[in-house]
Amino acid sequence: MAKIEIYTQPWCGYCHRAKRLLESKGAEFEEIDIMTNPDRTPEMIRRAGGRRTVPQIFIDGQHVGGCDELYGLEAAGELDPLLRPEAAQ
């Protein structure tokens, strides 16, 4: 299973939606709440190429974007291979 990191805030509906999709796939992820850990915000912005909105999602260190991009990957059939790279081989 891929290593997934998702930067979130508790009140963010898009964050909840993205986490719900990942959970429906059985994916485990590290959630980094930038509201309770504001010192992680500059790290998120740097890693996300300047993007400041949440969620920001990384799969195996690769920035995949936010909630809309995650659902776009799902619609294109590209999310499962990212989540289980060993199965794609």
C-alpha positions as CSV (number, residue, x, y, z in Angstrom):
1,M,0.0,0.0,0.0
2,A,1.2,3.5,-0.8
3,K,2.2,6.0,1.8
4,I,-0.5,8.7,1.8
5,E,-0.2,12.1,3.6
6,I,-3.1,14.5,3.6
7,Y,-2.9,18.0,5.1
8,T,-6.3,19.0,6.5
9,Q,-8.3,21.3,8.7
10,P,-11.2,20.0,10.9
11,W,-13.9,22.2,9.4
12,C,-13.0,21.5,5.8
13,G,-15.8,19.7,3.9
14,Y,-13.4,18.9,1.0
15,C,-11.0,17.3,3.5
16,H,-13.7,15.1,4.9
17,R,-14.8,14.1,1.3
18,A,-11.2,13.3,0.3
19,K,-10.7,11.2,3.5
20,R,-14.0,9.4,2.9
21,L,-12.8,8.4,-0.6
22,L,-9.5,7.1,0.7
23,E,-11.2,5.2,3.5
24,S,-13.6,3.6,1.0
25,K,-10.6,2.3,-0.8
26,G,-9.2,0.8,2.4
27,A,-6.3,3.2,2.2
28,E,-4.5,4.2,5.4
29,F,-3.2,7.8,5.5
30,E,-1.3,10.2,7.8
31,E,-3.5,13.2,8.5
32,I,-1.7,16.4,9.2
33,D,-4.1,18.9,10.8
34,I,-2.6,22.3,10.1
35,M,-5.0,24.0,12.5
36,T,-3.6,22.1,15.5
37,N,-0.1,22.0,13.9
38,P,0.3,25.4,12.3
39,D,4.1,24.9,12.1
40,R,3.4,22.3,9.4
41,T,1.7,24.9,7.1
42,P,4.9,26.2,5.5
43,E,5.9,22.6,4.8
44,M,2.6,21.9,3.1
45,I,2.8,25.1,1.0
46,R,6.4,24.2,-0.1
47,R,5.5,20.6,-1.0
48,A,2.4,21.6,-2.8
49,G,4.1,24.1,-5.0
50,G,2.7,27.2,-3.3
51,R,-0.9,26.0,-2.9
52,R,-2.3,27.1,0.4
53,T,-5.8,25.4,0.4
54,V,-6.6,22.1,2.1
55,P,-6.7,19.3,1.5
56,Q,-3.3,18.8,-0.1
57,I,-2.7,15.1,-0.8
58,F,0.5,13.3,-1.4
59,I,0.8,9.6,-2.5
60,D,4.3,8.1,-2.1
61,G,5.7,11.7,-1.9
62,Q,4.0,12.7,-5.2
63,H,1.7,15.7,-4.9
64,V,-1.7,14.7,-6.4
65,G,-3.5,17.9,-5.5
66,G,-6.7,18.5,-3.6
67,C,-10.0,16.8,-3.3
68,D,-11.1,17.6,-6.9
69,E,-7.9,16.1,-8.3
70,L,-8.3,13.0,-6.1
71,Y,-11.8,12.4,-7.4
72,G,-10.5,13.1,-10.9
73,L,-8.0,10.4,-10.5
74,E,-10.7,8.1,-9.3
75,A,-13.0,8.9,-12.3
76,A,-10.1,8.3,-14.7
77,G,-9.3,4.9,-13.1
78,E,-5.9,6.1,-12.0
79,L,-6.4,6.2,-8.2
80,D,-6.2,2.5,-7.5
81,P,-2.8,2.0,-9.3
82,L,-1.4,4.9,-7.2
83,L,-2.7,3.4,-4.0
84,R,-1.5,-0.1,-4.7
85,P,1.6,0.3,-7.0
86,E,2.7,-3.3,-6.5
87,A,-0.6,-4.5,-8.0
88,A,0.0,-2.4,-11.1
89,Q,3.2,-4.3,-12.0
